[in-house]
């Protein structure tokens, strides 16, 4: 009969080295997994609500979701390795599990996809300004390059002590996360500038929509940018903890959800402050007479109404020109 040998002594409470070193990471990975569920839901909603989007945008959404899935799987893998396979082996916590490198490179891929989409937005809103697009695009590529560098270093150095004491790792992590924060800030500032520039002093409906877009862009940039800065600070200061790594995993989920949220919010923004026009009801007699309340009937000749409406739409499906002709003869019945 086989038996399982269990450790005879256990370190409990705050003296347990696992508490400060990996406790925060465990909680943060749980939060990241919950955010992945929201990512999956938003991806499903996107394909349900916007079947007419261009194929490239649909493929981008699918790519982000696939990278998120791989990222979540390997977050669970390295956590399982630390807590189950390395149970009660506190020295194993100091080793860099191979799955961590996979999560770092997938995080860089997610950030590149999302920030690339934001660069395209800047290109459109700024009337194809090469200057701003190029500047933001260079920093977005730099974030991806630093992420690849951090992934390579996680396999070069076998343990966390060596990894965190080398200048190269500090450069790749601070450079990557700093570039990400700079891209988020530049995107928010650029969109704010050009959207404010395009305000109309007489079109209140458009201004309300612009305010909503501005609020979303600024809040999104502030959230992901703050996460990037916190990661750098925790990496440099919390030497006895992996809490910075958990925040890096959460940041990848924030990028994906901000991207999908901006896509799914388009229908809400377009319909905001644009309710269906309400008109009073008029009752017409069979011989084109107008009857309102008691008293003698007053004959009113109803003119023919010809309506021409031209709408220029610029959205994620490209520029299109929609013309609608509506010619109606008002010959009785109810006008709504």
C-alpha positions as CSV (number, residue, x, y, z in Angstrom):
1,X,0.0,0.0,0.0
2,X,1.5,3.3,-1.1
3,X,1.7,6.2,1.2
4,X,2.2,9.9,0.8
5,X,4.8,11.6,2.9
6,X,3.7,15.0,4.2
7,X,6.0,17.6,5.8
8,X,6.1,17.1,9.6
9,X,6.5,20.8,10.3
10,X,4.8,23.7,8.7
11,X,5.5,27.4,8.9
12,X,2.2,29.3,9.4
13,X,1.2,32.9,9.5
14,X,3.3,35.8,8.4
15,X,6.6,33.9,9.0
16,X,5.7,31.6,6.1
17,X,8.0,32.8,3.2
18,X,5.3,32.0,0.7
19,X,3.0,34.7,2.1
20,X,5.1,37.8,1.1
21,X,6.7,36.2,-2.0
22,X,3.8,34.6,-3.8
23,X,0.7,35.5,-1.9
24,X,0.0,38.7,-3.8
25,X,0.7,37.0,-7.1
26,X,-1.9,34.3,-6.3
27,X,-4.6,36.9,-5.7
28,X,-3.6,38.9,-8.8
29,X,-3.8,35.9,-11.0
30,X,-7.3,35.2,-9.7
31,X,-8.3,38.7,-10.7
32,X,-6.7,38.2,-14.1
33,X,-8.7,35.1,-14.7
34,X,-11.9,36.9,-13.9
35,X,-10.9,39.6,-16.3
36,X,-10.4,36.9,-18.9
37,X,-14.0,35.9,-18.5
38,X,-15.0,39.5,-19.2
39,X,-12.8,39.4,-22.3
40,X,-14.5,36.3,-23.6
41,X,-17.9,37.8,-23.0
42,X,-17.0,41.0,-24.8
43,X,-15.6,39.1,-27.7
44,X,-18.8,37.1,-28.1
45,X,-20.8,40.4,-27.9
46,X,-18.7,42.0,-30.5
47,X,-19.3,39.3,-33.1
48,X,-23.0,39.4,-32.3
49,X,-23.4,43.1,-32.5
50,X,-21.1,44.0,-35.4
51,X,-21.2,41.4,-38.2
52,X,-20.7,44.1,-40.8
53,X,-17.2,45.2,-39.6
54,X,-14.3,44.7,-41.9
55,X,-12.5,41.3,-41.9
56,X,-9.3,42.8,-40.6
57,X,-10.9,44.1,-37.5
58,X,-12.7,40.8,-36.9
59,X,-9.4,39.0,-37.2
60,X,-7.8,41.4,-34.8
61,X,-10.4,40.7,-32.2
62,X,-9.9,37.0,-32.7
63,X,-6.1,37.4,-32.3
64,X,-6.5,39.3,-29.1
65,X,-8.9,36.7,-27.7
66,X,-6.5,33.8,-28.7
67,X,-3.5,35.5,-27.1
68,X,-5.6,36.2,-24.0
69,X,-6.5,32.5,-23.8
70,X,-2.9,31.4,-24.1
71,X,-1.9,34.0,-21.5
72,X,-4.5,32.8,-19.0
73,X,-3.5,29.1,-19.5
74,X,0.1,29.7,-18.8
75,X,-0.7,32.0,-15.8
76,X,-2.5,29.0,-14.3
77,X,0.4,26.7,-15.4
78,X,3.2,28.5,-13.5
79,X,0.9,29.0,-10.5
80,X,0.2,25.3,-10.4
81,X,4.0,24.6,-10.7
82,X,4.8,26.9,-7.8
83,X,2.0,25.9,-5.4
84,X,1.3,22.2,-6.2
85,X,4.4,20.7,-7.9
86,X,6.7,22.7,-5.6
87,X,4.5,22.3,-2.5
88,X,6.5,23.1,0.7
89,X,9.6,23.6,-1.4
90,X,10.3,27.3,-0.6
91,X,13.5,27.3,-2.5
92,X,11.6,26.5,-5.7
93,X,9.9,29.9,-5.4
94,X,13.2,31.4,-6.3
95,X,13.3,29.6,-9.7
96,X,11.8,31.3,-12.8
97,X,9.3,28.9,-14.1
98,X,9.4,28.5,-17.9
99,X,5.7,29.4,-18.3
100,X,6.4,32.9,-17.1
101,X,8.3,33.7,-20.3
102,X,5.2,32.7,-22.3
103,X,3.0,35.0,-20.4
104,X,5.4,37.9,-20.9
105,X,5.6,37.4,-24.6
106,X,1.9,37.0,-25.0
107,X,1.4,40.2,-22.9
108,X,3.6,42.0,-25.3
109,X,1.6,40.7,-28.3
110,X,-1.7,41.8,-26.7
111,X,-0.3,45.3,-26.1
112,X,1.0,45.5,-29.6
113,X,-2.3,44.5,-31.1
114,X,-4.3,46.9,-29.0
115,X,-1.9,49.8,-29.2
116,X,-1.6,49.3,-33.0
117,X,-5.4,49.7,-33.2
118,X,-5.1,52.9,-31.2
119,X,-2.4,54.2,-33.5
120,X,-4.8,53.6,-36.5
121,X,-7.4,55.6,-34.6
122,X,-4.9,58.5,-34.2
123,X,-4.2,58.2,-37.9
124,X,-7.8,58.6,-38.8
125,X,-8.8,61.3,-36.3
126,X,-5.7,63.4,-37.0
127,X,-6.5,63.5,-40.8
128,X,-3.6,61.1,-41.5
129,X,-0.9,63.0,-39.6
130,X,2.4,61.2,-40.2
131,X,4.1,62.9,-37.3
132,X,1.9,61.7,-34.4
133,X,1.3,58.3,-36.0
134,X,5.0,57.7,-36.4
135,X,5.9,58.8,-32.9
136,X,3.3,56.7,-31.2
137,X,3.9,53.7,-33.5
138,X,7.7,53.8,-32.6
139,X,7.0,53.6,-28.9
140,X,4.4,50.8,-29.4
141,X,7.0,48.8,-31.3
142,X,9.6,49.6,-28.6
143,X,7.2,48.2,-25.9
144,X,7.0,44.9,-27.9
145,X,10.8,44.8,-28.4
146,X,11.4,45.3,-24.7
147,X,8.9,42.5,-24.0
148,X,10.8,40.1,-26.2
149,X,14.0,41.1,-24.4
150,X,12.4,40.4,-21.0
151,X,11.2,37.0,-22.3
152,X,14.7,36.0,-23.4
153,X,16.2,37.1,-20.1
154,X,13.7,35.0,-18.2
155,X,15.3,31.9,-19.8
156,X,18.9,33.1,-19.6
157,X,18.8,33.7,-15.8
158,X,17.4,30.7,-13.9
159,X,16.4,32.4,-10.7
160,X,14.7,35.6,-9.5
161,X,17.6,36.8,-7.5
162,X,19.9,36.9,-10.4
163,X,17.2,38.2,-12.8
164,X,16.3,41.2,-10.6
165,X,19.9,42.1,-9.7
166,X,20.9,42.6,-13.3
167,X,20.8,45.9,-15.1
168,X,19.6,44.3,-18.4
169,X,16.4,43.1,-16.8
170,X,15.7,46.4,-15.2
171,X,16.2,48.1,-18.6
172,X,13.9,45.7,-20.5
173,X,11.1,45.8,-17.9
174,X,11.3,49.5,-17.1
175,X,11.8,50.4,-20.8
176,X,8.9,48.2,-21.9
177,X,6.4,49.3,-19.3
178,X,7.5,52.9,-19.6
179,X,7.0,52.8,-23.4
180,X,3.5,51.3,-22.8
181,X,2.6,54.1,-20.4
182,X,3.9,56.7,-22.9
183,X,1.9,55.3,-25.7
184,X,-1.3,55.3,-23.6
185,X,-0.7,58.9,-22.6
186,X,0.1,60.1,-26.2
187,X,-2.9,58.3,-27.6
188,X,-5.2,60.0,-25.0
189,X,-3.7,63.4,-25.5
190,X,-3.8,63.2,-29.3
191,X,-7.4,62.0,-29.5
192,X,-8.4,64.7,-27.0
193,X,-6.7,67.4,-29.0
194,X,-8.2,66.4,-32.4
195,X,-11.6,65.6,-31.1
196,X,-11.8,69.0,-29.3
197,X,-10.6,70.6,-32.5
198,X,-13.5,69.1,-34.3
199,X,-16.2,70.4,-32.0
200,X,-19.1,72.3,-33.4
201,X,-20.5,75.3,-31.5
202,X,-24.0,74.6,-32.8
203,X,-24.3,70.8,-32.9
204,X,-24.9,69.8,-29.3
205,X,-25.6,66.2,-30.2
206,X,-22.1,65.7,-31.7
207,X,-20.5,67.5,-28.8
208,X,-22.1,65.1,-26.4
209,X,-20.8,62.2,-28.3
210,X,-17.3,63.7,-28.4
211,X,-17.4,64.2,-24.6
212,X,-18.2,60.5,-24.2
213,X,-15.4,59.4,-26.5
214,X,-12.9,61.8,-24.7
215,X,-13.9,60.5,-21.3
216,X,-13.4,56.9,-22.4
217,X,-10.1,57.6,-24.0
218,X,-8.7,59.5,-21.1
219,X,-9.9,57.0,-18.5
220,X,-8.6,54.0,-20.5
221,X,-5.2,55.6,-20.9
222,X,-5.0,56.6,-17.3
223,X,-5.9,53.1,-16.1
224,X,-3.4,51.2,-18.3
225,X,-0.7,53.8,-17.8
226,X,-1.0,53.7,-14.1
227,X,-0.7,50.0,-14.1
228,X,2.5,50.2,-16.1
229,X,4.1,52.7,-13.7
230,X,3.1,50.6,-10.7
231,X,4.7,47.5,-12.3
232,X,8.0,49.4,-12.6
233,X,7.9,50.7,-9.1
234,X,7.1,47.3,-7.6
235,X,9.8,45.6,-9.6
236,X,12.4,48.1,-8.3
237,X,11.3,48.2,-4.7
238,X,9.6,44.9,-3.7
239,X,12.6,42.6,-4.1
240,X,11.2,39.9,-1.9
241,X,7.9,39.6,-3.7
242,X,6.4,38.7,-7.1
243,X,3.6,41.1,-6.8
244,X,4.9,43.1,-9.8
245,X,4.5,40.0,-12.0
246,X,0.8,39.6,-11.0
247,X,0.2,43.2,-12.0
248,X,1.8,42.6,-15.4
249,X,-0.6,39.8,-15.9
250,X,-3.6,42.0,-15.0
251,X,-2.3,44.8,-17.3
252,X,-2.6,42.4,-20.3
253,X,-6.3,41.9,-19.4
254,X,-6.9,45.6,-19.1
255,X,-5.6,46.2,-22.6
256,X,-7.8,43.5,-24.1
257,X,-10.9,44.7,-22.2
258,X,-10.3,48.4,-23.1
259,X,-9.9,47.5,-26.7
260,X,-13.1,45.3,-26.8
261,X,-15.0,47.8,-24.7
262,X,-14.2,50.6,-27.2
263,X,-15.5,48.5,-30.1
264,X,-18.7,47.4,-28.3
265,X,-19.5,50.9,-27.1
266,X,-19.8,52.3,-30.6
267,X,-23.5,51.6,-30.9
268,X,-24.2,53.2,-27.5
269,X,-22.3,56.3,-28.4
270,X,-23.9,56.7,-31.8
271,X,-27.4,56.4,-30.3
272,X,-26.7,58.6,-27.3
273,X,-28.8,61.8,-27.3
274,X,-30.3,60.7,-30.6
275,X,-33.8,59.4,-29.7
276,X,-36.3,58.8,-32.4
277,X,-38.0,62.1,-33.4
278,X,-41.3,62.5,-31.8
279,X,-44.0,64.3,-33.7
280,X,-47.6,65.3,-32.7
281,X,-50.3,63.1,-34.2
282,X,-52.7,64.8,-36.7
283,X,-55.9,63.2,-37.8
284,X,-57.0,63.7,-41.4
285,X,-60.4,63.1,-43.0
286,X,-60.9,61.1,-46.1
287,X,-61.1,64.2,-48.2
288,X,-57.8,65.7,-47.0
289,X,-59.6,67.8,-44.2
290,X,-58.1,68.5,-40.9
291,X,-60.3,67.7,-37.9
292,X,-59.2,68.8,-34.4
293,X,-61.7,68.7,-31.5
294,X,-65.3,69.9,-31.6
295,X,-66.7,72.7,-33.8
296,X,-66.9,73.2,-37.5
297,X,-64.6,71.2,-39.7
298,X,-61.8,73.2,-41.3
299,X,-60.5,72.2,-44.7
300,X,-56.7,72.3,-45.0
301,X,-54.8,71.5,-48.1
302,X,-51.9,69.3,-47.3
303,X,-48.8,69.9,-49.5
304,X,-46.6,67.2,-50.8
305,X,-43.4,66.8,-48.8
306,X,-40.2,65.8,-50.4
307,X,-37.3,64.9,-48.1
308,X,-33.7,64.4,-49.1
309,X,-31.2,63.2,-46.5
310,X,-27.5,62.7,-47.1
311,X,-25.3,61.2,-44.4
312,X,-21.5,60.8,-44.4
313,X,-20.4,58.0,-42.1
314,X,-16.8,57.4,-41.1
315,X,-16.4,54.4,-38.8
316,X,-14.5,51.2,-38.4
317,X,-15.9,49.9,-41.7
318,X,-14.5,52.8,-43.6
319,X,-15.9,55.9,-45.3
320,X,-19.3,55.5,-47.0
321,X,-21.9,57.8,-48.4
322,X,-25.5,57.0,-47.6
323,X,-28.3,58.8,-49.4
324,X,-31.9,58.3,-48.6
325,X,-34.9,59.6,-50.5
326,X,-38.2,59.7,-48.8
327,X,-41.1,61.1,-50.8
328,X,-44.5,60.8,-49.2
329,X,-47.9,62.2,-50.2
330,X,-49.9,63.0,-47.1
331,X,-53.4,61.8,-48.1
332,X,-55.1,60.9,-44.9
333,X,-54.3,58.6,-42.0
334,X,-52.1,59.4,-39.0
335,X,-48.9,61.3,-39.3
336,X,-46.3,60.0,-36.7
